[in-house]
Amino acid sequence: MSVPAPLYLSLSAVLFTLGTVGVLVRRSALIVFMSVELMLNAVNLSLVTFARLRGGVDGQVVVFFVLVVAAAEVVIGLAIIVNIFRTRDTVDVDDVDLLRG
């Protein structure tokens, strides 16, 4: 039994929408960070779906590189968030502009 491609694409659209709402509504840097990662995974799901429809592996190769970049982003992003928390005792995105200077 195979799942049709429009279901994968609709799941990808729902995940991307949830990620966008998380970025726009939340104030916590951790939630915003996780929402961006959710959006990246939604794009990866759609890339793999289109690659499967075309019968090629080019979309899957792009997804591999996106996952590598996302892993590096997680390391650097969490380090920045931990540093902000240590200096400000909060991870509120409104307080990040105070780090200028």
FENLIN-V235351 format. One record per helix or strand of 3 or more residues. SS is the DSSP state (helix for helix, strand for strand). FROM is the first residue (numbers start at 1). TO is the last residue. Records with the same first field share a line. If there is no record, write none. Layout:
BEGIN
SS: FROM-TO + FROM-TO
END
This chain:
BEGIN
helix: 5-25 + 29-54 + 58-88 + 93-99
END
